[in-house]
């Protein structure tokens, strides 16, 4: 994905941004920063999970966390066309972008979030396969419309498929 960025300072950051897995010894720092900076104030994720950091010259700019997919999502399952048996057999191939947090000043580097997400998606399936023995073929996330518009997801080609009926994994 190639972004057109007109601000030279932002272009330098966005062009040199790198996304990598968080090393086990840095998971505590990732959890701390997520709890301090994410609007949900929690770093906890469920099931299979991977933590990533987007960094510019070693400085952490964003945190991304992927976990097991939500068990039932009417919109997702309907969009895919899954029946109950197919959902049970294939749900492990779906990852949930359970946490996404930009660090730093609000409004600084407006294209950073979509760039970080795009870079993360380029490597997610292979990293998942290396850790859990299977690829990821579909991703999902939830956007709290009271707080966000989902711009980074829209900019990276995600599609809204419905609203949820609650806040639990099931």
C-alpha positions in Angstrom: 0.0 0.0 0.0 1.5 3.3 -1.1 0.2 6.4 0.7 0.4 9.9 -0.7 1.5 12.2 2.1 2.0 15.9 1.6 3.6 16.8 4.9 7.4 16.0 4.6 7.8 15.2 8.4 4.8 12.8 8.3 6.0 11.3 5.1 9.4 10.5 6.6 7.8 8.7 9.6 5.2 6.9 7.6 7.6 5.7 4.9 10.1 4.4 7.5 7.5 2.9 9.8 8.2 -0.8 10.6 5.9 -3.3 12.3 7.3 -6.2 14.2 6.2 -8.8 16.7 6.8 -7.8 20.3 9.5 -9.9 21.9 8.5 -11.9 25.0 10.7 -9.7 27.2 8.9 -6.5 26.0 5.3 -7.8 26.5 5.1 -6.2 29.9 5.9 -2.8 28.4 3.4 -3.4 25.6 0.7 -4.3 28.2 1.6 -1.3 30.3 1.4 1.2 27.4 -1.8 -0.4 26.2 -3.4 -0.1 29.6 -2.3 3.5 29.9 -3.2 4.7 26.4 -6.1 2.6 25.1 -9.6 3.8 25.8 -10.6 0.5 27.3 -7.7 0.7 29.7 -6.9 -3.0 29.4 -4.3 -5.1 27.5 -5.9 -8.4 28.1 -6.8 -10.5 25.0 -8.3 -14.0 24.8 -7.2 -17.3 23.1 -4.5 -17.3 20.4 -2.9 -13.9 20.3 0.0 -11.9 18.9 1.2 -8.4 19.9 2.9 -6.0 17.5 4.6 -2.7 17.7 4.8 -0.1 14.9 8.0 1.8 15.3 9.9 4.6 13.7 13.7 4.5 14.3 13.1 2.4 17.4 10.4 4.7 18.9 7.1 2.9 19.5 4.4 4.7 17.6 1.5 2.3 17.7 0.5 -1.0 19.4 -1.6 -3.7 17.7 -3.0 -6.8 19.3 -4.6 -9.7 17.6 -6.6 -12.5 19.3 -9.0 -15.3 18.7 -12.1 -14.3 16.7 -15.4 -13.5 18.4 -17.3 -16.8 18.7 -20.6 -15.6 17.1 -21.0 -12.5 14.9 -24.2 -12.5 12.9 -22.9 -9.9 10.5 -19.6 -11.7 9.8 -21.1 -15.1 9.6 -23.8 -13.9 7.3 -21.4 -12.0 5.1 -19.2 -15.1 4.7 -22.2 -17.4 4.3 -21.2 -19.8 7.1 -23.6 -22.3 8.6 -23.1 -23.4 12.2 -20.9 -26.4 11.2 -18.7 -24.3 8.9 -18.3 -21.6 11.5 -17.2 -24.2 14.1 -14.7 -25.7 11.7 -13.2 -22.5 10.3 -13.4 -19.9 13.1 -9.7 -20.5 14.0 -8.8 -19.0 10.7 -10.1 -15.6 11.7 -8.2 -13.2 13.9 -9.7 -10.3 15.8 -7.8 -7.0 15.9 -8.6 -6.8 19.6 -6.4 -3.8 20.4 -5.1 -0.9 18.3 -3.6 2.1 20.0 -1.6 5.0 18.5 0.9 6.5 20.8 1.8 10.2 20.9 -0.2 13.4 20.3 -3.7 13.1 18.9 -3.7 14.3 15.3 0.0 13.9 14.8 0.9 11.8 11.7 -2.7 11.2 10.6 -1.7 8.5 8.1 0.3 6.5 10.6 -2.6 4.3 11.8 -3.6 3.1 8.4 0.1 2.5 7.4 0.7 0.5 10.6 -2.4 -1.6 10.0 -1.5 -2.3 6.4 2.1 -3.3 7.3 0.8 -5.5 10.1 -1.7 -7.3 7.8 1.1 -8.1 5.4 2.8 -10.3 7.9 0.0 -11.4 10.3 -0.9 -14.8 8.6 2.7 -16.0 8.4 3.4 -15.0 12.0 0.2 -16.7 13.1 1.2 -19.8 11.2 4.6 -19.8 12.8 3.2 -19.6 16.3 -0.1 -21.6 16.0 0.4 -23.8 13.0 -2.4 -22.4 10.8 -2.8 -19.2 8.7 -5.3 -16.4 9.1 -7.6 -15.9 6.1 -9.9 -13.3 7.5 -9.6 -10.5 10.1 -12.3 -8.7 12.1 -12.4 -5.8 14.5 -14.9 -3.8 16.5 -15.1 0.0 16.3 -16.8 1.9 19.1 -18.7 4.5 17.1 -19.0 6.7 20.2 -15.2 7.1 20.2 -14.0 6.4 16.6 -15.0 6.5 12.9 -12.9 3.5 11.8 -10.9 5.6 9.4 -7.7 3.5 9.5 -9.8 0.3 8.8 -11.6 2.0 5.9 -8.3 3.3 4.4 -6.9 -0.3 4.4 -9.9 -1.8 2.7 -12.0 -3.2 5.6 -15.7 -3.5 5.2 -18.3 -2.8 7.9 -20.7 -5.8 8.1 -22.9 -4.9 11.0 -23.2 -4.0 14.6 -22.9 -6.1 17.7 -25.5 -6.8 20.3 -23.2 -6.5 23.3 -19.7 -6.4 24.7 -18.8 -10.0 25.4 -16.8 -12.4 23.3 -20.0 -14.5 22.8 
